[in-house]
Amino acid sequence: MPPIFDDYFLANVSVHDHCTRSRFRLYDVPYKTNTRCFTLRLAGPKLWNAINSDIRGKCFLNAFKTAYKTIN
């Protein structure tokens, strides 16, 4: 991603200290209005966390794209 997005998303591990199963997922930011739920900051972590961890772990972009397209 472009450098502007370096601090855009937070990992669950950076939000709390206790060890959970979802510590390597992205943090879902709470929201109050329906219009905010469609922004990249809020929809991005939901979409990323919905992808299988085997696919998320692909090292190369082309491998990720191929694996993602096979499930959708």
Buried (B, 14 or more C-beta within 10 A) or exposed (E): EEEEEEEEBBEBBEEEEEEEEEBEBBBBBEEEEEEEEEEEEBEBBEEEBEBEEEBBEBEEEEEBEEBBEEEE
